[in-house]
Amino acid sequence: MTDMEAFRDAVTAWAAGGPGDEARELAARLPVRAVVLLEGLSDAAAVDALAGRRGRDLAAEGICVLPMGGAMSVGRFAHLLGPSGLGLRLAGLCDEAERDHYARGWERAGAEQSGFFVCAADLEDELIRALGVNRVQELVREEGELRPLRTFLRQPAQQGRPAHQQLRRFFGTKKGRKIHYGRVLVEALAPDRVPAPLDRLLTTL
């Protein structure tokens, strides 16, 4: 486990009600200068993949990419880590449906509202639109999952749905699939096709 992973785990335990001593000590020793609060692991995979493509090592830069396990926790994490807590800079990426949770969390922590970026629906939707349905289907085939996709598309519930919505739903049908494709889709993007919320997040860090 790296030091930044240890910090992330210590913060997660702190947010769950544990002591904050380890998180404080690690924040000072590393040192940590910013935390990116994300809803889940697939978002973290995408952020890490784009950072890697741009030749950046976020952990080495003092930036902790922290998936919270759901947007409902953002207020707690922002309070502990932002101006009202450890005094770290906050950044974030969220789905449109979770915008209000992030806005309230940022406000209560005394953080700048411009620090988080909102995906039109969610990050998977942004990535599928950026790549195009045909290219995403090619990537699914390259990953050896064309047969499961075809089986999924034959389900009655998928009939008549737009293709990009079918792909979004497919990525969520198996544990770990969204995380895997969070990386795969980002790595397939042309440099000028990175979705705006993801691009702006990395640019501001």
Secondary structure, 3 states (H helix, E strand, C coil): CCHHHHHHHHHHHHHCCCCCHHHHHHHHHCCCCEEEEECCHHHHHHHHHHHHHCCCCCCCCCEEEEECCCHHHHHHHHHHHCCCCCCCEEEEEEEHHHHHHHHHHHHHHCCCHHHEEEECCCHHHHHHHHHCHHHHHHHHHHCCCHHHHHHHHCCHHHCCCCHHHHHHHHHCCCCCHHHHHHHHHHHHCCHHHCCHHHHHHHHHC
